[in-house]
Amino acid sequence: MKVAMLEVSHWHAELIRPGVEAAGAAIVAVSDASLAATAPWVERFGCSAYADWRQLLDKERPDFAFAFGIHRAMPAIAAALVEKRIPFSLEKPGGLKAADVAAVRKAQEKAGLFASVHLVNRVSPLVALLRERLASGALGPIAHMTFSDLAGSPDRYPRAGCGWMLDPQAAGGGCLINLSVHFVDLFRHLAGVEAPRVTGAVVSSRVHGRAVEDMARVLMDDGAGGRSCFMEVGYVHPDDAQRHQEYAIVGAGWLAEIAEGRCRIVSNGREEVLALPIVASPFYATYAQETLARAARGRAPLAGLADLEAVMRVIDAAYAAAGR
């Protein structure tokens, strides 16, 4: 399979790469507005490089594309891939608003084209464990979920060549649009809440004083006051190489606590402790390999544009509730 990588200066492109290689696919073309960012790819794969992703799509005919880029540009990139009938996987958030994703999703569904989204926690060991135990009845339905994800400062983005992440016009916002999409998706995917309702949200930029928020807290439920979820995300960890992550998931008669690579499950008076990583970086390679296999076999994606659209509707509602 011939693969193109669009806008490789995005920090997740390098995380996807090992999965593409493990799948036995050939990276034949890469693009980025900064040609310097394509140099390591050209050296490693002997592929073609383009400063403009439009030129790549005009001159190359890959079997599949992994699309990254500035959030503001993602809808145009995805729309072009649909127009050219190139199956693809799109980095989140896919645009600045849910309406951006909806427009592409409608065109993609009309074309009947394979389109996946980098909601990589769906391939995490935590999701595999909970899905298995929920399906078997070993654990009752989820009632409440809590997520805390506090990553490093926003200063790491300019250092990585992605200074646009500090521009709300280019990125759509800060930690809320960037980090919380994964947790909205987990609430939908594991608790079975198709359209979460935001009941409260607070965002602030007090820690770093940037134009984009560095802390966000969101409370949501299933619309009937039953299943609920609280998440907090931030760009506040003092060490950019580390992050604080802690989850708690509750059902009738059971509780799962996940932190520092360990999962503690208390159920029916019994306690179980498992090694269970939740840092998402390694999941990108697993996701890429699985996505290419699904595309090749004509199977549905792990997560599609409809899932991303539903997630982005929650993000839109959270910003509105926070007065942004």
CORPEGI-V8185 format. One line per field, one symbol per residue. psi: psi as a letter, one per 30 degrees, with the letter a starting at -180 (. if undefined). Layout:
# CORPEGI-V8185
psi: ???
This chain:
# CORPEGI-V8185
psi: kkkkjkiffkffefeeeeeeeffglkjfkllkfjfeffeeeeeefhlkkkfkfeeefeflilflkjkblkeefeeeeeeeeeeghjklkkklggafleeeeeeeeeeeeefhkkklkhifffgleeeeeeeeeeefgfklkkekkkkkjjallfffeefgghfffgjffeffabfefeefeeeeeeeeeefhjeikkkfkkkllgfefglflkfkkkkklagfggcklkkkkllifkfjffllkkklkkkljglkkkkkhgkkjkkkhfkkkkkkjkfkfeffeeeeeeeeeeeeegglllekaeeeeeeefeeeeeeeeffg.
